[in-house]
């Protein structure tokens, strides 16, 4: 069983962000100019949904929603169906969920190859990548990060006339922006977790310190370079990735599988407080159906992503994320006029309380209405909630009155907000 999804005629929505912001009083702040808005970031800022960069999903990304509501033009690198990589669809929501990639092949990478994009966010990029990685226009590359870089940053120059290949940050500077949304660093922590690198580094204080020092150095260089444009910086910090439905509490898994917790632990080789990753579900199914024997292997993907994350490791991952956020907040505070958006606290609130709509409560559980089928990225409704927090913080910082998105209306037509309670199983116990 390959994890990808079709819509149970309404699948899920990842709401990553009700953000709160540390800002100066409005009367002490200058006005913000959105005449040339540029976005620097990773998959969240790019509008990835269901593990795919695809035009019909990109337009619902939080940066796109913010741009529309502050009356700014934002050009996205629109990728045609079936997306890059192929978008996911939900075949079955019952345990174990059947999620697959849609069929088809990406024939050409961009619907608008002759336009200069201003949403420069590249999926999979780290902070160091945003500073240094440039397109090489090899669309047959097996390096997924490089391929994403080529799709977003590799046009229109190679087609029309020779021009220098630029990294995200270099291109942002070249565009002479008046305002820049910065949402980068998620892959620094997520990539380290899914590769197993961070878990191994947690037992080595020198290795962990080296990781944080390198992150701080790269992030400081990124902000200083962008600040030199004199654009207003709107900077988001990082959510706790272990609060996403990609990480499934073993106790909740036992409930969904209708297997006693102690028996499941014996079969999988887990402890009651551990987390099983979404990538591990095919292996879990194989063990529970006696197609193979347990315990779960150490890695459940070709990238080396762990099948199991212990409660201690999850707590340590959260602590490292908080240390990274302290770095981001300090560096942002050093930039005059910059706005700091606290996405971390937003995730915490959503994880604890969900998001209440008339007649239902969206949650951070899988198929709970806030996260898409990959368990990491928001859906249309989730992105809109995140966008509204950016708008709210902008209004508070600059005494503006930009209208917020209509969450109720967006959720009503969001195919990933499941209406059928039979499809809204898979409640992993975060919000009751």
C-alpha positions as CSV (number, residue, x, y, z in Angstrom):
1,X,0.0,0.0,0.0
2,X,1.5,3.3,-1.1
3,X,0.5,6.4,0.9
4,X,-1.3,8.8,-1.4
5,X,-5.0,9.9,-1.5
6,X,-8.2,10.4,-3.5
7,X,-10.8,12.6,-1.9
8,X,-13.3,10.8,0.3
9,X,-15.2,13.7,-1.3
10,X,-13.7,15.9,1.1
11,X,-10.3,14.9,2.6
12,X,-8.5,17.0,5.1
13,X,-7.1,20.3,5.9
14,X,-3.9,21.3,7.5
15,X,-4.2,24.3,9.3
16,X,-0.9,25.3,10.2
17,X,-1.1,28.6,11.6
18,X,-2.9,30.8,13.9
19,X,0.1,33.0,14.5
20,X,0.8,35.6,17.1
21,X,3.3,38.4,16.7
22,X,5.6,40.4,18.8
23,X,5.3,43.9,17.3
24,X,5.9,47.5,18.3
25,X,2.9,49.8,18.9
26,X,1.4,50.9,15.6
27,X,2.0,54.5,16.1
28,X,5.8,53.9,16.3
29,X,5.9,51.9,13.1
30,X,6.3,53.2,9.5
31,X,3.8,52.3,6.9
32,X,4.2,49.1,4.9
33,X,4.4,49.1,1.1
34,X,3.2,46.0,-0.7
35,X,3.8,47.4,-4.2
36,X,6.5,44.7,-4.7
37,X,5.9,41.7,-2.4
38,X,8.4,38.9,-2.6
39,X,8.3,35.6,-0.7
40,X,11.3,33.6,0.5
41,X,10.7,30.2,1.9
42,X,10.1,26.5,1.6
43,X,7.1,24.2,0.9
44,X,4.7,26.0,3.3
45,X,5.3,29.4,1.6
46,X,5.1,27.7,-1.8
47,X,1.7,26.4,-1.1
48,X,2.5,22.7,-1.2
49,X,-0.5,20.5,-0.4
50,X,-0.9,16.7,-0.5
51,X,2.9,16.5,-1.0
52,X,2.7,18.3,-4.3
53,X,3.4,21.6,-6.0
54,X,0.4,22.0,-8.3
55,X,-1.4,25.0,-9.6
56,X,-4.8,24.2,-8.3
57,X,-3.3,23.9,-4.8
58,X,-0.7,26.6,-4.9
59,X,-3.3,29.3,-5.3
60,X,-4.6,28.5,-1.8
61,X,-1.2,28.8,-0.1
62,X,-1.0,31.2,2.7
63,X,1.3,33.6,0.9
64,X,-1.1,33.8,-2.1
65,X,-4.0,34.4,0.3
66,X,-2.1,37.2,2.1
67,X,-1.2,38.8,-1.2
68,X,-4.8,38.9,-2.4
69,X,-6.0,40.5,0.9
70,X,-3.3,43.1,1.1
71,X,-3.9,44.0,-2.6
72,X,-0.4,42.9,-3.7
73,X,0.6,41.2,-6.9
74,X,2.3,37.8,-6.3
75,X,3.4,35.7,-9.2
76,X,3.5,31.9,-8.5
77,X,5.5,29.3,-10.4
78,X,2.3,27.5,-11.5
79,X,2.9,23.8,-12.0
80,X,0.3,21.9,-14.1
81,X,-1.5,18.7,-13.1
82,X,-0.6,16.2,-11.9
83,X,1.9,18.3,-10.0
84,X,5.5,17.9,-8.9
85,X,5.6,15.3,-7.6
86,X,2.2,13.8,-8.5
87,X,-0.4,15.0,-6.0
88,X,-2.0,12.6,-3.5
89,X,-5.5,11.3,-3.4
90,X,-7.5,9.4,-0.8
91,X,-8.7,6.0,-1.9
92,X,-10.0,4.9,1.5
93,X,-10.2,6.7,4.8
94,X,-10.8,3.6,6.9
95,X,-7.9,2.0,8.8
96,X,-5.4,1.6,7.3
97,X,-5.9,4.6,5.0
98,X,-5.2,4.0,1.3
99,X,-3.4,7.0,-0.1
100,X,-1.9,7.0,-3.6
101,X,-0.4,9.4,-6.2
102,X,-2.7,10.3,-9.0
103,X,-1.6,8.9,-12.4
104,X,0.0,10.9,-15.1
105,X,3.3,12.5,-16.0
106,X,4.4,16.1,-15.8
107,X,5.0,17.0,-19.4
108,X,6.2,20.6,-18.9
109,X,7.2,22.0,-15.5
110,X,5.5,25.4,-15.6
111,X,2.3,26.9,-16.9
112,X,3.9,30.4,-16.9
113,X,7.6,29.8,-17.9
114,X,8.0,33.3,-19.3
115,X,7.0,35.1,-16.1
116,X,9.3,36.1,-13.4
117,X,7.9,34.7,-10.2
118,X,7.8,36.7,-7.0
119,X,6.8,33.8,-4.7
120,X,10.3,32.3,-4.8
121,X,9.7,29.7,-2.1
122,X,11.2,26.3,-3.1
123,X,10.0,23.1,-1.5
124,X,12.6,21.0,0.3
125,X,15.1,23.9,0.6
126,X,16.9,24.6,3.8
127,X,18.1,28.1,4.9
128,X,21.5,27.3,3.4
129,X,19.8,26.2,0.2
130,X,17.9,29.5,0.0
131,X,21.2,31.3,0.2
132,X,23.3,29.2,-2.1
133,X,21.4,26.7,-4.3
134,X,20.9,27.8,-7.8
135,X,19.0,26.3,-10.8
136,X,21.0,24.2,-13.2
137,X,18.0,23.5,-15.5
138,X,18.4,19.8,-15.5
139,X,14.7,18.7,-15.3
140,X,15.8,15.1,-15.3
141,X,17.7,15.5,-12.1
142,X,17.2,12.8,-9.5
143,X,17.9,15.3,-6.7
144,X,14.4,16.3,-5.6
145,X,15.5,19.6,-4.0
146,X,17.4,20.6,-7.2
147,X,14.5,19.7,-9.4
148,X,12.2,21.9,-7.2
149,X,14.8,24.7,-7.5
150,X,14.8,24.4,-11.3
151,X,11.0,24.5,-11.5
152,X,10.7,27.6,-9.3
153,X,13.9,29.5,-10.1
154,X,15.0,28.2,-13.5
155,X,12.8,30.4,-15.7
156,X,12.5,32.4,-17.8
157,X,16.1,33.2,-18.4
158,X,17.3,29.9,-19.9
159,X,14.5,30.0,-22.5
160,X,14.7,33.6,-23.6
161,X,18.3,34.7,-23.2
162,X,21.4,34.0,-21.1
163,X,21.3,35.5,-17.6
164,X,22.9,34.6,-14.2
165,X,21.3,31.7,-12.3
166,X,20.4,33.0,-8.8
167,X,19.6,31.5,-5.5
168,X,16.3,32.3,-3.8
169,X,17.9,35.1,-1.7
170,X,19.9,36.5,-4.7
171,X,16.7,36.6,-6.8
172,X,14.8,38.3,-4.0
173,X,17.4,41.0,-3.8
174,X,17.4,41.4,-7.6
175,X,13.6,42.0,-7.6
176,X,14.0,45.2,-5.5
177,X,11.2,44.3,-3.1
178,X,9.3,46.6,-0.8
179,X,8.1,43.8,1.5
180,X,9.3,40.3,2.0
181,X,7.6,37.3,3.7
182,X,10.2,35.0,5.1
183,X,9.1,31.5,6.1
184,X,12.2,29.3,5.9
185,X,13.9,26.7,8.2
186,X,11.2,24.1,8.4
187,X,13.3,21.7,6.3
188,X,16.3,22.2,8.6
189,X,14.4,20.6,11.4
190,X,12.1,18.3,9.4
191,X,14.8,17.0,7.2
192,X,17.0,16.3,10.2
193,X,14.2,14.4,11.8
194,X,13.1,12.3,8.8
195,X,16.7,11.5,7.8
196,X,17.4,10.3,11.4
197,X,20.2,12.8,11.7
198,X,18.7,14.9,14.4
199,X,17.7,11.9,16.6
200,X,21.3,10.7,16.5
201,X,22.6,14.2,17.2
202,X,20.5,14.5,20.3
203,X,22.8,12.1,22.1
204,X,25.8,14.3,21.2
205,X,25.8,17.8,22.7
206,X,28.7,19.0,20.5
207,X,26.9,17.7,17.3
208,X,23.6,19.4,18.4
209,X,25.4,22.7,19.2
210,X,27.1,22.5,15.8
211,X,23.7,22.1,14.2
212,X,22.3,25.1,16.0
213,X,25.3,27.3,15.3
214,X,25.2,26.5,11.6
215,X,21.5,27.2,11.5
216,X,22.0,30.6,13.3
217,X,24.8,31.6,11.0
218,X,22.9,30.8,7.8
219,X,19.7,32.5,9.1
220,X,21.5,35.6,10.2
221,X,23.1,35.9,6.7
222,X,19.8,35.4,5.1
223,X,18.0,38.1,7.1
224,X,20.9,40.6,6.8
225,X,21.0,40.1,3.0
226,X,17.3,40.6,2.6
227,X,17.3,43.6,5.0
228,X,19.8,45.4,2.8
229,X,17.0,45.8,0.3
230,X,15.3,48.1,2.8
231,X,12.1,46.0,2.4
232,X,9.9,45.4,5.4
233,X,10.5,41.9,6.6
234,X,7.6,39.7,7.9
235,X,9.3,36.7,9.5
236,X,7.7,33.5,10.7
237,X,9.2,31.0,13.1
238,X,8.9,27.2,13.0
239,X,6.1,24.9,14.2
240,X,6.7,21.8,16.3
241,X,6.6,19.2,13.5
242,X,5.7,16.4,16.0
243,X,2.3,18.1,16.4
244,X,1.4,17.2,12.8
245,X,-0.5,14.0,11.9
246,X,2.7,12.7,10.3
247,X,3.6,11.5,13.8
248,X,0.9,9.1,15.2
249,X,0.8,8.2,18.9
250,X,1.0,4.4,19.3
251,X,-1.9,4.5,21.7
252,X,-4.1,6.2,19.1
253,X,-2.9,3.7,16.5
254,X,-4.0,0.8,18.7
255,X,-7.5,2.4,19.1
256,X,-7.9,2.8,15.3
257,X,-6.5,-0.7,14.6
258,X,-8.8,-2.1,17.3
259,X,-5.8,-3.9,18.8
260,X,-5.0,-3.9,22.5
261,X,-2.1,-1.5,23.2
262,X,0.1,-4.1,24.8
263,X,-0.3,-6.5,21.9
264,X,0.4,-3.8,19.4
265,X,3.6,-2.8,21.2
266,X,4.8,-6.4,21.2
267,X,4.0,-6.8,17.5
268,X,5.6,-3.5,16.4
269,X,8.4,-3.4,19.0
270,X,7.2,-0.1,20.3
271,X,6.4,1.5,23.7
272,X,3.0,2.9,24.6
273,X,4.2,6.6,24.5
274,X,6.1,6.3,21.2
275,X,5.0,7.7,17.8
276,X,4.7,5.8,14.5
277,X,5.3,7.9,11.4
278,X,2.8,8.1,8.6
279,X,5.4,6.4,6.3
280,X,5.3,3.3,8.6
281,X,1.6,2.5,8.1
282,X,2.2,0.1,5.2
283,X,4.7,-1.8,7.4
284,X,2.2,-1.7,10.3
285,X,-0.5,-3.2,8.1
286,X,1.8,-5.9,6.9
287,X,2.7,-6.9,10.5
288,X,-0.9,-6.8,11.7
289,X,-2.1,-9.0,8.8
290,X,0.7,-11.4,9.3
291,X,2.1,-10.7,5.9
292,X,5.4,-10.1,7.6
293,X,6.8,-10.4,11.1
294,X,7.6,-7.5,13.5
295,X,9.1,-5.5,14.8
296,X,9.0,-2.4,12.6
297,X,12.3,-1.7,10.8
298,X,14.4,1.2,11.8
299,X,13.6,3.2,8.6
300,X,10.4,3.2,6.6
301,X,11.4,5.2,3.5
302,X,14.3,5.4,1.1
303,X,15.3,8.7,2.7
304,X,16.0,6.9,6.0
305,X,13.0,8.3,7.8
306,X,12.4,6.5,11.0
307,X,9.4,4.2,11.5
308,X,9.2,5.1,15.2
309,X,10.0,8.2,17.2
310,X,10.2,7.7,20.9
311,X,8.4,10.1,23.3
312,X,11.8,11.2,24.6
313,X,13.0,12.0,21.0
314,X,9.8,13.9,20.3
315,X,10.3,16.0,23.4
316,X,13.9,16.7,22.4
317,X,12.8,17.6,18.8
318,X,10.4,20.1,20.3
319,X,13.2,21.6,22.5
320,X,15.5,21.9,19.5
321,X,12.7,23.6,17.5
322,X,12.3,26.1,20.4
323,X,16.0,26.8,20.4
324,X,15.9,27.4,16.7
325,X,12.9,29.8,17.2
326,X,14.8,31.7,19.8
327,X,17.5,32.3,17.2
328,X,14.9,33.4,14.6
329,X,13.2,35.7,17.0
330,X,16.5,37.3,18.2
331,X,17.7,37.8,14.6
332,X,14.4,39.3,13.6
333,X,14.3,41.7,16.5
334,X,17.7,43.0,15.4
335,X,16.2,44.1,12.1
336,X,14.5,47.5,12.4
337,X,10.8,47.4,11.5
338,X,10.6,43.7,11.1
339,X,7.5,41.8,12.1
340,X,7.8,38.5,13.9
341,X,5.0,35.9,13.4
342,X,4.8,33.1,16.0
343,X,3.7,30.1,14.0
344,X,5.0,27.8,16.8
345,X,2.4,29.1,19.3
346,X,-0.3,28.8,16.6
347,X,0.4,25.1,16.1
348,X,0.3,24.6,19.8
349,X,-3.1,26.2,20.1
350,X,-4.5,24.2,17.2
351,X,-3.0,21.0,18.5
352,X,-4.7,21.6,21.9
353,X,-8.0,23.2,20.9
354,X,-8.6,22.6,17.2
355,X,-10.4,25.3,15.2
356,X,-14.1,25.7,15.7
357,X,-16.4,26.2,12.8
358,X,-20.2,26.1,13.0
359,X,-21.2,22.5,13.7
360,X,-17.7,21.0,13.8
361,X,-14.3,21.3,15.3
362,X,-11.3,20.9,12.9
363,X,-8.3,19.3,14.5
364,X,-4.6,18.5,13.8
365,X,-5.4,14.7,13.6
366,X,-5.1,12.9,10.3
367,X,-8.3,13.7,8.3
368,X,-9.2,16.2,11.1
369,X,-9.6,19.1,8.7
370,X,-6.4,21.0,9.3
371,X,-3.6,18.9,7.5
372,X,-3.6,17.5,4.1
373,X,-2.9,13.9,3.1
374,X,0.9,14.1,3.5
375,X,0.4,14.8,7.2
376,X,2.7,17.8,7.0
377,X,1.2,20.6,4.8
378,X,-2.0,22.5,5.3
379,X,-5.1,22.3,3.0
380,X,-7.0,25.3,1.6
381,X,-8.7,26.0,4.9
382,X,-5.5,25.5,6.9
383,X,-3.6,27.9,4.7
384,X,-6.4,30.5,5.0
385,X,-6.2,30.3,8.8
386,X,-2.4,30.8,8.6
387,X,-2.9,33.7,6.2
388,X,-5.4,35.4,8.5
389,X,-2.8,35.3,11.3
390,X,-0.3,37.0,9.0
391,X,-2.9,39.6,8.1
392,X,-3.9,40.2,11.7
393,X,-0.2,40.7,12.7
394,X,0.3,43.1,9.8
395,X,-2.8,45.1,10.8
396,X,-1.6,45.3,14.4
397,X,1.9,46.3,13.4
398,X,1.1,49.0,10.9
399,X,-2.5,50.1,11.9
400,X,-3.8,48.8,8.6
401,X,-7.3,47.3,8.1
402,X,-6.8,44.6,5.5
403,X,-9.8,42.2,5.4
404,X,-9.2,38.6,6.5
405,X,-10.2,35.5,4.6
406,X,-13.6,33.9,5.1
407,X,-12.6,30.7,6.8
408,X,-16.2,29.4,7.0
409,X,-16.7,29.9,3.3
410,X,-13.4,28.4,2.3
411,X,-14.0,25.3,4.5
412,X,-17.4,24.8,2.9
413,X,-15.9,24.2,-0.5
414,X,-12.6,22.6,0.7
415,X,-12.5,19.0,-0.6
416,X,-10.2,18.1,2.3
417,X,-12.6,19.1,5.0
418,X,-14.4,15.9,5.4
419,X,-18.2,16.2,6.0
420,X,-19.0,12.6,6.4
421,X,-18.3,11.5,10.0
422,X,-17.5,8.0,8.7
423,X,-14.6,9.5,6.9
424,X,-13.5,11.5,9.8
425,X,-12.2,8.5,11.7
426,X,-8.5,8.5,12.3
427,X,-8.8,10.8,15.3
428,X,-5.4,10.4,16.8
429,X,-6.4,11.7,20.2
430,X,-5.1,15.3,20.2
431,X,-8.5,17.0,20.5
432,X,-11.6,15.4,22.0
